[in-house]
Amino acid sequence: MTTAGGKMRAKIRTHLRIGNQAAREAAAELLSTFVMMTFGLGSVAQVVLGRKEYGQNLSINLSFGFGVTMGIHVAGGVSEALLDYCGGNLTVTGPCATAGIFATYPAPYLSIGGGFVDQVIGTAALLLCILAINDKRNSPALNGTQGLLVGILVALIGMSMGMNSGYAINPARDLPPRIFTAMAGWGLEVFWAGNNWWWVPVVAPFVGSVIGAFIYKLLIELHHPPEPEETKCQLSKDIQDNDVMCQHM
């Protein structure tokens, strides 16, 4: 039965598979563009129709940036045409820069020191709240909702702290796309831009995560009342200590 089912699936796959390379690329581009434009144009509609009460220009920039990234993941293994999205404008800085589609860059007014603190605070808030969401002895999220709440948390950090540098708050979100842009035509300027900004979203999140976790454990987790098992163990230890003291007396 399993063999028959496998043969049937293979037969269906053979019939559905598009043999022509150009047609496969067209189908992949159709889906990837749909994904990209759903996020990008959705943010534009929300900002315009909401009269900027439900988002600002930053919302549009971030939505298009992540939309392009998702589109590349959807079609990157089939077609490379999505790379033409930039229209040959492979610039890192300036009003028409496109490198920011993939990696984060600081606002013109932001110093390296200020940006480092910004990333530390953002990542500390992320880790502190994630620990709270998953802390069974505090007020944890309902089972199955943790992922949703973490997503809301990330969006909250973006809306409250994203203006300065796009809130990377994760080295994996910033460094690989930056390396990609360096290899794809933007060049090594992606590392030099913003006074060599590239290392800040790599190093600062490590510092921030440690600080956020330390603050939560110091001010919240260490002060949880002992669980019944811990109390029982402590009572047993106290009894043993009393027995030892009585023997010495």
N, C-alpha and C positions, 0 to 999 in steps of 0.2 A: 504493500500500500504506500509506504514511504517512497519507494523507488518510483512507483507510478506518478506520485505527486511531484517528485523532483523532475521527472521527465516532462510533465505537463508545464511546470513553471519554466523550465529551460526552453520549451517550445514557444510559450507565450512571450518570453523575453526575446527570443530570436525574431519573432514576428513584429514586436514593438520597437526593436532597436533600429535606429535610423542609420542607414549605411553611408549616406553621403556626408562627408566631413563638413561641407559648407552648411548643410541643413542642420546638423547637430550644433554647430556654432551659433546659428541663427536662433534655434530653440533655447540654447543656454543664455544667449544675450537677451532674449525676450523675458525669461524668468528673472535674470539678475537685474535687468533694468527695472522690472516691475517692483522687485524688492527695494531697490535703491530709491525709486521715486515714491513708493508708499510712505517710507519714513520721511524723506525730504519734503515732498509736497504736503504731506499731512501736517508737518510742523509749520509750513508757510500758511496753510489754511487756518490753523489754530491761532497763529499770531495775527493774521489780517482780520479774520472774522471776529476774533475776540478783542479786537482793538487794543492789542498788546497787554490785555489783562491776564492772559493765560500763557505768556511767553514773550521773549524778546528776540532780537536778531541773533543772539547767542544760541537760542534754541534751534533756529534754522541751521546755523553753521554746524552745530554738533549733530543734528539729525541727518543732515546730508553727509557729513563725514562718516558717521557710523553706518549710514545706509550704503555708501560706496564700499566700505569694508565688507559688509554683509554680502553685497552683490558680487564682490570678488570671490568670496568663499563659495558662493553658490555656483559660479560659472568658471572659476579660475582653472579647474582641471580640464575644461572642455575648450574654452576660447580665451584668447588673450586680448580680444578687441575692446574689452572694458577699459583697458589702459588708455584708450584714446579719449576717454572722458574729459581729460584735461585739455584736449585740443592742442597738444604740443606745448602748453604753458607750464613748464616744469620749473616754477620759481618758488623760492623758499620764503622770501620777504617781499613786502610791498603790498599795494592795494589789491593786486590780482594774484597773490601767492596761492599756490595749490598744495604745498607740502603739508599744510595744516589739516588737510583732509584726513591724513593718516596719523600723524603724531602731534603732540602738544607743543606749543611754543608760548613763551611769556608775552604778556601785554607790554607795549613799549615803556610804560612807566615802572615796570616791575624789575627790581634788582635781583641778583642771584641770591643774596641773603634773604630778602623778602619772599622770594619764590620757594626757597628751601623751607622756611617756616610755614608757608602756605600749604605745601605738600605734607609736612609733618602733621599739622593740625588736621588736615582732611583725612589722612590715613589713620591717625589716632582716633578720630571720631568713628571711622568705619569699623575698626577692630573693637572699640569699646561697645558699640551698639550690636555688633555681631555676637559678642560674648553675652550681652544681655538677652538677645533673641533666643539663644540656645541654652541659657542658664536654667536648668530644671528646678533649681531651688529659689529662683527669684520670681519673675512674672514672664515665663517663656511664651514663645509663639505656639499656637496650636500645631499639632503634628500635621505635616504636609503643607504648611503655609510659610515655612522658614525661607524657602527660595523666593517667594513673592515679596516677603518683607525685606529681604536683603536687596532685591531689585528696587523696591521703593526707597530704601536707605541710600542706595547709590544715586538715584534720581534726586533725592533730597540734598545730598552733598553737592551735586552739580548745580542745583538751583540756588544754593546758598553760598557756595565757595568756588564756582566754576569760572567767574569772570577773570581772575588773574592769569590763569594758565591752562584752563580746560580740565582741571582735576584729574590728572592721570591716576593717582593713588594706587598704582600697581605697575611695577616695572614691566611685566609681561604685556600690558596694554600699550606701552609707549616705545620700548626699545626695539622689538621686532619690526613694527611698522616703520620705524625710523631707518632701520637697516635696509628694509625693502625699498624705501624711497631713495636711499643712497645708491642702491644697485640699479634701480629702475630709471634713472636719468636725472634725478634732482641733484645728485653729486654729494660731495662731502660737506657742502654748506649746511646740510641738515644737522650736522654736529656743531658747526661753528656759530650758527645763528643764535641770537639772544645771549651773547657773551658766553658761548659754549654751554648752552642750557642743557644739553642732552643728558648730562649725568645727574641732574637734580631729580627728575622723576624716576631715576633708577635707585639712587641712594636714600633720598628722603623718606620714601614709603617704608623702608626697613626700619628707620629710626622711629617714625610715627607709629608703626604697628607695635613695636616694643613698648613705647610710652603709653599708648592706648590700653594695651593689655595690662600693663602694670597698674595704671590708675584704676581700672575696673576691679582688679583683684585686691588692691590695697583698700579701696573705699567701699566695696560691695561684697565681693566673694568671701573675703576673710572674716566677715562679720555675720555670715549666715548662722542661724542656730544649728547646733549639732543634730544630725539625723539620729533616729533611734538606735541604729547599730553602733554609731560612734559613742552615744551615751552609754550603751551597754558595755562597750569595750573600756570606756573610761571608768565605769563603776567597778568592773572586774580588776582593773589596774589599781584602783584605790583600795579595794579589799585586800589585794595581794600586798600592797605597801603596808596596810595596817597590820596584817598578819606578821610580816617581817619585823615591824616595830615591836609587837607584843612579844615575839620570841626573844628579842634583844633585851626586853624589860625583865 
